[in-house]
Amino acid sequence: MKKLLAVLLTILMAIPLFAFSPVLFAKEGDKGGGNGGKEEKCNFTARFEKEPATIGMEAGQEETFILLVTNNCGMEQLKIKASSENAGLELGNAEFEVAPKGTFRLTVKIKQPPKSGTSNEIHWMIKLVSQYGKQLEFKFITRYKITQECRYTVKWEKDPTLGKLDPGQEGEYGLVVTNIGTTKINFKVTSKTEGLRFSINEFSVEAGQKFVLKVIIKQTARGQEIFSKWAFVIATDCGEQKEIVFRVFFKATEQPSCKFAFRWQKPPESVKLDPGQEAEFPLEVTNKGTQKTTIKIEYSGEFLKFSVREFELEPGAKFVLKVTVKQPPVGKEPSTKFSFVIVASCGQKVQISFRIFYKTPPANNCEFEVRWEKNPANTPLKAGQRESFNLLIKNKTGKNMKFAASSGSSAIKFSPDRLEVPNGHEKKMKVTITMPGKQNNEKEKTFEIVIKADCGTTKVVKFTVKYK
C-alpha cells in the first residue's frame, strides 16, 4: 500500500499546475479576449444628466453636457471608445474605462451651428464601442432659441369641400398664409399624402404681408368613401408648425339602381272562389333598374303555388310569374288575404298582398251597441258653452273591431274619432259639444252622430241639447 501511494504522489507532482487552470475547462465562448458571451452579458447604457433638447441655444453658442455611461456587467470592467462625426461636438475622452456596475461621466461639448432652413432642431450622434464589440449609437437633438415673433394665419381662398372631382382629375386650391407678427417668417411645406404637391415648397412672408400657396391634388380612385382625404404640414423657422387636413368630394356618379314594377294581368280581387277552388293569376315583374338581378319567391303557406321560385331579369326585361291560388275553407271574413315576398339579389325586398272573395260569403255578424254614459239631452248649455260627454261603444261582432265616428256639425269633436274595441268589451269615446249661437227664439239644438264599424254596420245617434 505504501509503495502504491508513493507512485501516485510521484505522478501528481509531475503534472504541471496549469493543468488545473479553469481555462482548460472553460467553454469556448467564455475565453477572455473574444466576444463569445461577453457582448450579451456585458452591455452598457447611456443617458444625459441634463437633456440638451431642453435648452434653447443660439447659433454659435457653446454648452457642455454630461453623458452618463453605465456598465451593466457585474464582474467585467469595460473599455469604451467614444467618437462622433458631427462638426461642433467635442468629447472629453476618446477612450475610458467603466468599473463593473459603475458609471462614467463623459464630458460632451457642443457648439450650436448656424441656422439654415426652417428646421428648429439639430441632430447629433455619439458612437460608443466596448472592447467586446458592443456598439451603441447614441442620438440626440439640440434646439435653437426662438427669438423672433411667430404669429401667422392660414385660410383657404375657396373651401376645397365645395368642389367635386372625378378620379384622376386635378384640382388647385389657394391657401392664404398671412404673417400677423412683426418679423419676417420663412415657411416650408411638406406633403403627408401621395398625389399632393405645391406651387412652391419654401417661401418667405414679411411682417403684415400675405402669400397665396397653390395646393394641387390629383383625385384618388373612388373607394367606399364619398371623398378623398389630404394632409400637409407648414413649418416655420420660428418654431411653429401647423398640420392642414382637408377633404375633396368625388363627383356624383350614377350608382347601379335596384327598382322593380309589379302588375297583375288579372286583378285577384275581381274573382270569387268557393272553398277548395283554384284560379291562376299572372303577375308581371319588370326590372326598372340598371343591373341584372336574380329574383326569388319567399312563401311558406299551403294555398299559393308559383310557376317558378327563382328567375333572372336583365335591365328593362319583363317576366310573367303565374300565381295559383287555392281558396281555403270559409271563415268569418268574406275574403281571404294572401301574401308572399319577392326578394331581389340587388337588395330590394317587396311584399305582395291581395284578397280573394268567397262566392258565398260567410254570415255577417256586425252587431254593436251605442249609448251615452250621461245623456247630453239632460244638460242644458248656453250659446258658446263647451261640454264633453262619453259615448259608450260595445262590440258584439264576435271579433275585435274598429269603429269610426263622424258628424256633419262643426260643433262636435271626437277624441279619438276612431276606436278599436275588443270583442265583448265596451269603450268610451269622448264627444265635445260647443253650443252654437241661438237663431231667433231657438230653444234647443238637434245633433246627429254616425258610428260605423269596419265590418260595415252603421248606427246613427240623434240627440237634442236645450239652451240654458
C-alpha positions in Angstrom: 0.0 0.0 0.0 2.8 2.4 0.9 4.5 1.7 -2.5 1.2 2.4 -4.3 0.8 5.8 -2.6 4.3 6.8 -3.3 3.8 6.0 -7.0 0.6 8.2 -7.2 2.3 11.1 -5.4 5.2 11.0 -7.9 2.7 11.1 -10.8 0.8 14.1 -9.4 4.0 16.1 -8.8 4.9 15.5 -12.4 1.7 17.2 -13.8 2.1 21.0 -14.4 -0.1 23.1 -12.1 -1.6 24.9 -15.1 -3.4 21.7 -15.9 -5.9 22.6 -13.2 -6.4 26.1 -14.5 -10.2 27.0 -15.2 -9.2 28.0 -18.7 -8.7 24.3 -19.6 -12.3 23.5 -18.6 -13.9 26.8 -19.8 -16.3 26.7 -22.7 -15.1 28.2 -26.0 -17.3 31.2 -25.7 -16.1 32.2 -22.2 -12.4 32.6 -23.0 -11.0 36.0 -22.4 -10.2 38.3 -25.3 -13.1 37.1 -27.5 -16.7 38.3 -28.0 -18.3 35.0 -27.0 -20.9 35.6 -24.3 -19.4 39.0 -23.2 -21.4 41.1 -25.6 -24.7 39.8 -24.3 -23.7 39.7 -20.6 -21.7 43.0 -20.5 -23.8 45.6 -22.2 -23.9 49.2 -21.3 -26.3 52.2 -21.5 -26.0 55.9 -21.8 -28.1 58.9 -20.9 -27.6 62.7 -20.4 -27.5 64.1 -16.9 -29.5 67.0 -18.4 -31.1 66.7 -21.8 -29.6 69.1 -24.4 -33.1 69.4 -26.1 -34.4 71.2 -23.0 -32.1 74.2 -23.6 -32.7 76.7 -26.4 -29.4 77.6 -28.0 -28.4 80.5 -30.3 -26.2 79.9 -33.3 -22.5 79.7 -32.2 -23.5 79.2 -28.5 -21.4 76.6 -26.7 -22.8 74.3 -23.9 -21.3 71.4 -22.0 -23.3 68.4 -21.0 -22.5 65.2 -19.1 -23.2 61.8 -20.7 -23.6 59.1 -18.1 -22.3 55.8 -19.5 -23.2 52.8 -17.2 -21.6 49.4 -17.2 -24.3 46.8 -16.6 -21.7 44.0 -16.1 -21.4 42.6 -12.6 -17.8 41.3 -13.0 -16.2 42.8 -16.0 -14.6 46.2 -16.4 -15.4 47.8 -19.8 -13.1 49.7 -22.0 -15.1 52.0 -24.2 -14.1 54.1 -27.2 -16.1 57.3 -28.0 -16.3 59.1 -31.3 -18.6 61.5 -33.3 -18.7 62.6 -36.9 -20.6 65.8 -36.0 -18.8 69.1 -36.5 -19.1 71.2 -33.4 -19.2 68.3 -31.0 -16.1 67.6 -28.7 -15.8 64.7 -26.3 -13.8 65.0 -23.1 -12.4 61.4 -23.5 -11.9 59.4 -26.7 -11.3 56.2 -24.5 -12.3 55.5 -20.9 -12.9 52.6 -18.6 -16.1 51.8 -16.6 -15.9 49.6 -13.5 -18.5 46.8 -13.1 -21.9 48.2 -12.3 -20.2 51.7 -12.4 -21.0 54.9 -14.3 -18.5 57.1 -16.2 -19.3 60.9 -16.6 -18.3 61.7 -20.2 -18.0 65.4 -21.0 -19.8 66.4 -24.2 -19.2 70.0 -25.5 -21.5 71.3 -28.2 -21.3 74.4 -30.4 -24.6 75.2 -32.0 -24.1 75.6 -35.8 -25.5 78.5 -37.9 -29.2 78.0 -38.6 -30.3 77.1 -42.2 -33.8 76.3 -43.5 -36.9 76.2 -41.3 -36.0 73.3 -39.0 -35.5 74.3 -35.4 -33.6 71.2 -34.5 -30.0 69.9 -34.9 -29.4 66.1 -34.8 -26.3 64.7 -33.2 -24.8 61.2 -32.7 -22.1 59.8 -30.4 -20.8 56.3 -31.2 -19.7 54.2 -28.2 -17.9 50.8 -28.7 -16.7 48.4 -25.9 -13.7 46.0 -26.1 -16.1 43.2 -26.8 -17.5 44.9 -29.9 -20.8 46.0 -28.3 -21.8 49.2 -30.1 -24.2 52.0 -29.1 -25.2 54.8 -31.4 -26.4 57.4 -29.0 -28.6 60.0 -30.9 -29.9 63.3 -29.5 -31.0 66.8 -30.6 -30.5 70.4 -29.7 -32.9 73.2 -30.4 -32.4 76.8 -31.4 -33.6 79.5 -29.1 -36.7 81.3 -30.5 -36.1 85.0 -30.6 -38.5 86.1 -33.3 -42.3 86.5 -33.0 -44.1 83.6 -34.7 -47.6 84.6 -35.4 -49.4 83.7 -38.7 -52.8 82.5 -40.0 -53.8 80.2 -42.8 -57.1 80.3 -44.7 -58.5 78.8 -47.9 -59.4 81.2 -50.7 -62.2 78.7 -51.5 -63.1 75.7 -49.3 -61.9 72.5 -51.1 -65.0 70.7 -49.9 -67.2 72.9 -52.1 -65.7 71.4 -55.3 -66.0 67.9 -56.7 -63.6 66.0 -58.8 -63.6 62.7 -60.8 -60.9 60.1 -60.1 -57.6 61.3 -61.8 -58.9 64.8 -62.2 -56.6 67.6 -60.8 -57.8 70.4 -58.6 -56.0 73.6 -57.5 -56.8 75.4 -54.2 -55.3 78.7 -52.9 -54.2 78.8 -49.3 -53.6 82.3 -48.0 -50.8 82.5 -45.5 -50.7 85.8 -43.5 -47.9 86.9 -41.3 -49.6 88.8 -38.4 -46.3 89.1 -36.5 -43.7 91.9 -36.6 -40.8 90.0 -38.2 -40.2 88.0 -41.4 -41.1 84.3 -41.3 -39.7 81.6 -43.5 -42.1 78.7 -44.4 -41.6 75.2 -45.6 -44.5 72.9 -46.7 -44.3 69.1 -46.7 -47.0 66.8 -48.1 -48.2 63.9 -45.9 -50.4 62.4 -48.7 -49.3 60.9 -52.0 -50.7 62.8 -55.0 -50.5 66.3 -53.3 -48.0 69.0 -54.5 -47.5 72.7 -54.2 -46.7 75.7 -56.4 -43.6 76.2 -54.2 -42.2 74.3 -51.2 -40.4 77.1 -49.4 -41.3 80.8 -49.2 -41.0 83.8 -47.0 -43.6 86.3 -45.8 -42.7 89.8 -44.5 -44.5 91.1 -41.4 -48.1 92.1 -42.2 -48.0 90.5 -45.7 -49.8 87.6 -47.3 -48.7 84.8 -49.6 -51.1 82.6 -51.6 -49.8 79.0 -51.8 -51.2 76.9 -54.5 -52.1 73.4 -53.3 -52.6 70.9 -56.1 -54.1 67.5 -55.8 -54.9 64.6 -58.2 -58.1 63.0 -57.2 -57.7 59.4 -56.0 -59.6 56.3 -57.2 -63.0 56.1 -55.7 -63.4 53.8 -52.7 -66.2 53.3 -50.2 -66.0 56.9 -49.0 -67.6 59.8 -51.0 -64.5 62.0 -50.5 -60.7 61.7 -50.5 -58.6 63.0 -47.5 -55.4 65.1 -47.8 -52.9 66.4 -45.3 -49.7 68.5 -45.3 -47.5 70.4 -42.8 -46.5 74.1 -42.8 -43.3 74.5 -40.8 -41.6 77.8 -39.9 -38.1 78.9 -38.9 -39.5 80.4 -35.7 -40.5 77.1 -34.3 -44.2 76.9 -35.0 -45.9 74.5 -37.4 -49.4 73.6 -38.5 -50.9 70.5 -40.0 -53.6 71.1 -42.6 -56.1 68.4 -43.3 -58.9 68.7 -45.9 -61.3 66.7 -48.0 -62.3 66.8 -51.6 -65.5 65.1 -52.7 -66.0 62.9 -55.7 -68.4 64.0 -58.4 -71.7 62.2 -58.1 -71.9 59.2 -60.4 -75.0 57.1 -61.1 -75.0 54.1 -58.9 -76.5 50.8 -60.1 -80.2 51.0 -59.2 -82.5 48.3 -57.9 -86.1 49.0 -59.0 -89.0 46.8 -60.0 -92.6 47.2 -61.1 -95.4 44.7 -60.4 -98.8 44.4 -62.2 -101.5 41.8 -62.1 -102.7 40.9 -65.6 -105.9 40.0 -64.0 -106.7 41.5 -60.5 -107.3 38.7 -57.9 -109.9 40.9 -56.2 -112.1 40.6 -59.3 -112.5 36.9 -58.9 -114.7 35.0 -56.4 -113.9 31.4 -55.4 -115.6 28.7 -53.4 -113.6 26.9 -50.7 -111.1 24.5 -52.3 -111.5 26.1 -55.8 -108.3 27.2 -57.6 -107.5 30.0 -60.0 -104.3 31.3 -61.8 -103.3 34.9 -61.8 -100.3 36.1 -63.9 -98.1 38.7 -62.2 -95.9 40.8 -64.5 -92.5 41.6 -62.9 -90.4 44.3 -64.7 -86.8 45.2 -64.0 -86.8 49.0 -63.9 -83.2 49.1 -62.5 -79.8 49.2 -64.2 -78.4 45.8 -63.3 -79.1 42.2 -64.0 -80.9 40.7 -60.9 -82.0 37.3 -59.6 -85.5 37.2 -58.2 -86.5 34.7 -55.5 -90.0 34.0 -54.2 -90.5 33.5 -50.4 -93.7 31.8 -49.3 -94.2 29.1 -46.6 -98.0 28.6 -46.8 -100.1 25.9 -48.5 -102.6 27.9 -50.5 -100.3 29.5 -53.1 -98.3 27.9 -55.8 -95.8 29.6 -58.3 -94.8 28.6 -61.8 -91.1 29.2 -60.7 -89.5 30.1 -57.4 -86.4 31.8 -58.9 -85.7 33.7 -62.1 -83.3 36.3 -63.6 -84.1 39.6 -65.1 -82.0 41.8 -67.3 -82.4 45.6 -67.0 -85.7 46.5 -68.7 -86.8 42.9 -69.1 -90.2 41.6 -68.0 -91.2 38.2 -66.6 -94.7 36.8 -66.1 -95.0 34.8 -62.8 -98.0 32.6 -62.6 -99.5 32.5 -59.1 -102.1 29.8 -58.5 -104.5 30.4 -55.5 -106.5 27.7 -53.7 -109.3 29.2 -51.7 -109.2 27.9 -48.1 -112.3 26.9 -46.0 -114.8 29.6 -45.2 -114.0 31.6 -42.1 -115.7 34.7 -40.6 -114.3 37.0 -43.2 -115.9 37.5 -46.7 -112.5 37.2 -48.3 -109.1 35.6 -47.7 -105.9 37.6 -47.6 -102.8 36.2 -49.2 -99.2 37.5 -49.3 -95.8 36.4 -50.4 -92.4 38.2 -50.7 -90.3 38.9 -53.7 -86.5 39.2 -52.9 -84.1 40.7 -55.5 -80.4 39.9 -55.3 -79.6 43.6 -55.8 -81.1 44.4 -52.4 -84.8 45.1 -52.8 -87.5 43.2 -50.9 -91.2 43.6 -51.6 -94.3 42.0 -50.1 -97.2 41.3 -52.5 -100.6 41.2 -50.8 -104.1 40.6 -52.3 -107.6 39.3 -51.4 -109.8 36.6 -53.0 -113.5 36.9 -52.1 -115.8 33.9 -51.5 -118.6 33.2 -53.9 -120.9 32.7 -50.9 -119.7 35.0 -48.1 -119.9 33.8 -44.5 -122.8 35.0 -42.3 -122.1 38.6 -41.5 -122.2 39.3 -37.7 -121.5 43.0 -37.3 -123.5 43.9 -34.3 -122.6 46.6 -31.7 -124.3 48.9 -29.2 -124.0 52.6 -28.7 -125.2 54.5 -25.6 -124.5 57.7 -23.6 -122.8 57.4 -20.2 -124.5 60.7 -19.4 -127.1 61.9 -22.0 -126.4 65.4 -23.3 -130.2 66.0 -23.5 -130.3 66.3 -19.8 -127.7 69.1 -19.7 -128.8 72.5 -21.0 -126.0 74.6 -22.4 -125.5 78.3 -23.0 -124.6 79.5 -26.5 -120.8 79.1 -26.9 -120.5 76.9 -23.9 -118.4 73.8 -24.3 -119.1 70.5 -22.6 -117.8 66.9 -23.0 -119.8 63.6 -22.8 -118.8 60.0 -23.1 -120.3 57.8 -25.8 -120.0 54.1 -25.0 -119.5 51.6 -27.8 -119.9 47.8 -27.1 -118.5 45.3 -29.6 -120.8 42.3 -30.2 -119.4 41.3 -33.6 -117.5 38.2 -32.3 -114.1 39.6 -33.2 -112.0 42.7 -32.5 -113.4 45.6 -34.4 -112.6 49.3 -35.2 -115.3 52.0 -35.1 -115.2 55.4 -36.7 -117.2 58.5 -35.6 -118.3 61.4 -37.7 -120.8 64.3 -37.6 -122.0 66.9 -40.1 -121.8 69.6 -37.4 -118.6 71.6 -36.7 -119.9 72.0 -33.2 -119.0 68.4 -32.4 -115.5 67.0 -31.9 -114.4 63.4 -31.1 -111.4 62.1 -29.1 -110.5 59.8 -30.6 -112.5 59.7 -33.8 -111.5 56.1 -34.4 -111.6 53.4 -31.7 -110.7 49.8 -31.6 -112.8 47.7 -29.2 -112.0 44.0 -28.3 -114.9 41.6 -28.8 -117.4 41.7 -26.0 -115.9 44.8 -24.5 -117.1 48.4 -24.2 -115.0 51.5 -24.6 -115.5 55.3 -24.2 -115.3 57.9 -27.0 -115.3 61.5 -25.7 -117.7 63.8 -27.6 -117.2 67.5 -27.1 -120.1 69.8 -27.9 -119.7 73.6 -28.4 -123.2 75.0 -28.2 -123.8 77.1 -31.4 -125.3 80.6 -31.2 -129.1 81.0 -31.0 -131.1 81.6 -34.2 -134.1 83.9 -33.3 -136.0 82.4 -30.4 -134.5 78.9 -30.8 -134.8 76.9 -27.5 -132.8 73.7 -28.4 -130.4 72.3 -31.0 -130.5 68.8 -32.5 -127.3 66.9 -33.5 -126.5 63.7 -35.3 -123.5 61.4 -34.8 -122.7 58.4 -37.2 -120.8 55.4 -35.8 -119.5 53.0 -38.4 -117.9 49.6 -37.8 -115.2 48.3 -40.1 -117.3 45.2 -40.8 -119.9 47.5 -42.5 -122.7 48.3 -40.0 -123.5 51.9 -39.4 -125.5 53.4 -36.5 -126.9 56.9 -36.2 -127.2 58.6 -32.8 -129.5 61.6 -32.7 -129.8 63.9 -29.6 -131.1 67.3 -28.7 -129.5 69.8 -26.3 -131.5 72.6 -24.8 -130.4 76.2 -24.5 -129.9 77.4 -20.9 
